[in-house]
Amino acid sequence: MSDKVLRIGGASGFWGDAARATPQLLSAGELDYIVYDYLAEITMSIMARGRAKDETKGYAVDFVTAAMKPNLSLVAERGVKVISNAGGTNPRACADALRAEIAAQGLALKVACVSGDDLMPQTAQLSDSGVREMFSDEEFPAVERIQSINAYLGAFPIARALDLGADIVVTGRCVDSAVTLGACIHEFNWNRNDLDQLAQGSLAGHILECGPQATGGNFTDWEQITGMANMGYPIAEIAANGNFICSKPANTGGLVTVGTVSEQMLYEIGDPQAYMLPDVICDFSTAVLAQVDDNRVSVSGATGRPAPDTYKVSATYADQFRGGVYMSFYGLDADRKANALGKAVFEASRNVFSAVGLADFSETSIELLGTESQYGDFSAVEDCREVVMKIAAKHPDMMGIGIMLKESVGLGLATPPGLSGFAGGRPKPSPVVRLFSFLIDKARVEVSIDLDGQTTPCDEVHGQPLNEDHIERPCAPDSAAAEPSVNVPLIKLAWGRSGDKGAKANVGIIARDPSYLPYIYQALSIEAVTARFAHFLESSEPGAVERFLLPGSNAINFLLHEVLGGGGIASIRNDPQGKGYAQLLLSVPIPVPASIAETLS
């Protein structure tokens, strides 16, 4: 096998990431590729609305204007190839804009466009076919409410575009890790049966896809991080067997440790033994991470199963209206005063609804930030003297939200004392955008590449159904020692990271030392974790919380179902994506032997 090492830098984790990432990575030198991930479900909806207004829009314009335009000459000079899903809902327009800029600068870079993910032309057929939401089993939304429908494409079309001579590859919706895996497939000539290599390449892409979240951003031990203002963006140095080392550019801020990389590995993965991608089903439970030098972590051992025969598809659609407002209170009993005002706003709104014949709210929310309201029954704060109240609601009619927002202002002089931070214009109602996910046979998705005016079709009809009965689950850790114990907060024993997947949330917990894992596993039972999130979970029935063990990284991933109030793009909660959920667990007391407690700082 080749001894070549492929160096890939991850320059973007979302639409709006820092423009400094591209020049920083180019300055690092010796990179083969820079990859960019811009897309999320809400991003696709925003881009779809942009394209509906202007056929030349619908993509991440700043990829062209901020990431590429100032750096194209250096990209050409260094021979660095670029892969990006900045195409959004209009990859051809993105590619055309990039080609125009390349021509204006007199460069000879070739741009390929991968398309086929946009299934809006199939909207009527999908509606007639009776397709149902893959998690909730809801019916397909009314056709006129659909805003976007996109299949999550894989990495082989990207690799094919590189085979054809592309210097820059632009895609529409693909899985986030595909921009990295596509480069690996092309460079190492991996085929569809190289399952373990595909899994490792996908894991490398998963580490890179959120930019500095792998190099110290959002890290549990945040006080160890220096140079946040110039945080280094991640680099994966990938070998032909798929093993890789995660690092960052020299003289940049941040940190690359087993902790930072492990947290990103567990981020939003669901079942770690069935991480579903179009090209391979990954098992990350076997992955092993090791610190090999300062800011250098090796990752190996992920394994793969054959690709599925379906694509995951995400549709977004308009569903009701939403609105909310923040108000701050201070003084004695600030929490009780804020809560009283919040309830009064909804009561006054309902009185108006009755008078004008409107239905009731479909959902309301009062969150008192500063009272540990996010901790539910485990809040340790009473009688707050300073709080921020967030009130929000959903209603089938825009008028209903307008009334609520008007009442929130109208009661401003009727409130208990202590209201402050209440100024500026009144917020406006906005449409709720919901996510509808389903699976579609790969044969129904026609993927193609446009390069130099030539269209090349891609054969992506490969894969087989996953039989979950064939997944061998790891045994629980050895029982914790039965000896006198001392309670210590989980944060002393573990790192944690959390995030959303639609209406689900993931909370990954990684033991700082393998010897801690049995105690963590024993204390964080499904029942214990369910209790911690009971105020967020829509159901506490069996199956609402799942627990998965990752022995290779001494980690546990918890998957919480229906816990985000509809998910990031539909929720009216203060944390609609569960970004802080790990923090709720890191304060949980864990019984450990006194001998272990004495070693903890």
Summary of the structure (lengths in Angstrom):
residues: 601
radius of gyration: 24.9
end to end distance: 45.4
largest distance: 76.2
contacts: 2151
relative contact order: 0.11
helix: 33%
strand: 28%
